[in-house]
Amino acid sequence: MTRGYQNGEEPVVKVEIDVSKRKMVVEAAYNAEDKTPSRLHLNQVLEYLWEAEEGELEQLLYIEYAEIDNEATKVVLQNIRTRRQLATTTGFKVKPGMTSEDWAALVQSPFGKVSQRMATSGGTAVKAFKVESRRFSPTINLWNDYLTVKLG
């Protein structure tokens, strides 16, 4: 995708794609760390990878962002939990008709914007957000949020 990865540098975006399940799992999304002049937006990278696996963008149904490490998105998720009086490890769903404040916050979050651009490119729209907290390991009391975006 870019000529910026030389001398053993790590890729900044890692994705698992399952075209038959119409799903992609974004395991790492650090493209903001790519300082090359030709840096692509995350949605451009994801669209390219989906299509490279013979996927039609309009067929993409789920985008899961695993182990969210984006501060702006973390703040949005925490604010929603606070508004809903949920524990920090409690999952939740947000749909357009539920609470406009939560919906607007997620759509405007970094991963919401990426998902919206991808949906638009595929002629669809973001239909729902689902947030789950998963324990990092059975022996460590560390939880990570996973954000699944449903398109359609």
C-alpha positions in Angstrom: 0.0 0.0 0.0 2.9 2.4 0.7 6.6 2.4 0.1 7.0 3.6 3.7 7.7 0.1 5.1 11.3 -0.6 4.7 14.1 -2.1 6.9 11.7 -4.4 8.8 9.2 -1.7 9.9 5.9 -3.0 11.1 2.7 -2.5 9.1 0.3 0.0 10.7 -2.9 -1.8 9.6 -3.7 -5.5 10.2 -6.9 -7.0 9.0 -8.6 -10.4 8.9 -11.1 -10.7 6.1 -13.8 -13.4 5.7 -15.7 -12.6 2.5 -18.1 -15.6 2.9 -19.2 -14.1 6.3 -19.2 -10.6 4.8 -17.0 -9.5 7.7 -13.6 -7.9 8.3 -11.8 -7.6 11.7 -9.4 -4.7 12.0 -6.8 -5.9 14.5 -4.5 -2.9 14.3 -5.3 0.5 12.9 -2.3 2.8 13.4 -2.2 4.4 10.0 -1.9 7.8 11.6 1.6 6.7 12.5 2.4 6.4 8.8 4.4 9.6 8.1 4.9 9.0 4.4 3.5 11.7 2.1 1.4 9.2 0.3 -0.4 8.0 3.4 -3.9 6.6 2.8 -7.0 7.0 5.0 -7.9 3.9 6.9 -11.1 3.4 4.8 -9.0 3.4 1.6 -6.7 0.7 3.0 -9.6 -1.4 4.2 -11.5 -1.0 0.9 -8.4 -2.1 -1.0 -7.9 -5.1 1.2 -11.5 -6.2 1.0 -11.5 -5.9 -2.8 -8.1 -7.7 -3.0 -9.9 -10.7 -1.4 -12.5 -10.6 -4.2 -15.1 -8.9 -2.0 -17.6 -6.5 -3.4 -17.8 -3.5 -1.1 -21.6 -3.4 -1.2 -21.6 -7.0 0.2 -19.6 -6.0 3.3 -21.9 -6.4 6.3 -19.7 -6.1 9.5 -16.5 -4.2 10.4 -15.1 -5.2 13.8 -12.5 -3.0 15.4 -10.6 -5.2 17.8 -9.0 -4.0 21.0 -9.7 -0.3 20.5 -6.6 1.7 21.2 -7.8 5.0 19.7 -8.1 7.6 22.5 -10.9 9.6 20.8 -13.0 6.5 20.3 -12.3 5.4 23.9 -13.6 8.7 25.2 -16.8 8.3 23.1 -17.4 4.8 24.5 -16.8 6.0 28.1 -19.1 8.9 27.7 -21.9 6.7 26.4 -21.4 4.3 29.3 -21.5 7.3 31.7 -24.7 8.6 30.2 -26.3 5.1 30.4 -24.9 4.5 33.9 -23.0 1.3 32.7 -19.9 -0.3 34.2 -16.7 0.2 32.3 -16.8 -3.5 31.1 -20.5 -3.5 30.1 -21.3 -3.8 26.4 -24.1 -1.9 24.6 -25.7 -1.3 21.3 -26.6 1.9 19.5 -29.0 2.2 16.6 -30.2 5.4 14.9 -33.6 5.5 16.6 -32.3 4.9 20.2 -30.6 8.0 21.5 -29.5 10.6 19.0 -26.6 11.8 21.2 -25.0 8.3 21.4 -25.6 7.7 17.7 -24.1 11.1 16.7 -21.1 10.5 18.9 -20.3 7.1 17.4 -20.9 8.2 13.8 -18.5 11.1 14.4 -15.9 9.0 16.2 -12.8 8.1 14.1 -14.0 4.5 13.5 -17.5 5.7 12.8 -16.2 8.0 10.1 -14.2 5.2 8.5 -17.2 2.9 8.6 -19.5 5.6 7.1 -17.1 6.3 4.3 -16.8 2.6 3.5 -20.6 2.2 3.6 -21.1 5.2 1.3 -18.5 3.7 -1.1 -20.5 0.5 -1.2 -23.8 2.2 -1.6 -25.0 1.3 1.9 -25.2 2.9 5.3 -24.1 2.3 8.9 -27.1 0.5 10.6 -25.9 -0.1 14.1 -22.9 -0.1 16.5 -22.3 -2.9 19.0 -19.6 -2.6 21.8 -18.3 -5.6 23.7 -15.7 -5.7 26.4 -13.6 -8.8 26.4 -11.1 -9.8 29.0 -7.5 -9.7 27.8 -6.7 -13.1 29.4 -8.2 -15.3 32.1 -5.3 -14.4 34.5 -5.1 -10.7 33.9 -7.9 -8.3 34.9 -7.5 -6.2 31.8 -10.4 -5.6 29.4 -10.5 -4.4 25.9 -13.4 -2.9 23.9 -14.4 -4.3 20.5 -16.6 -2.2 18.3 -18.6 -4.0 15.6 -20.3 -1.8 13.0 -23.2 -3.3 11.0 -23.6 -2.0 7.5 -26.6 -2.5 5.2 
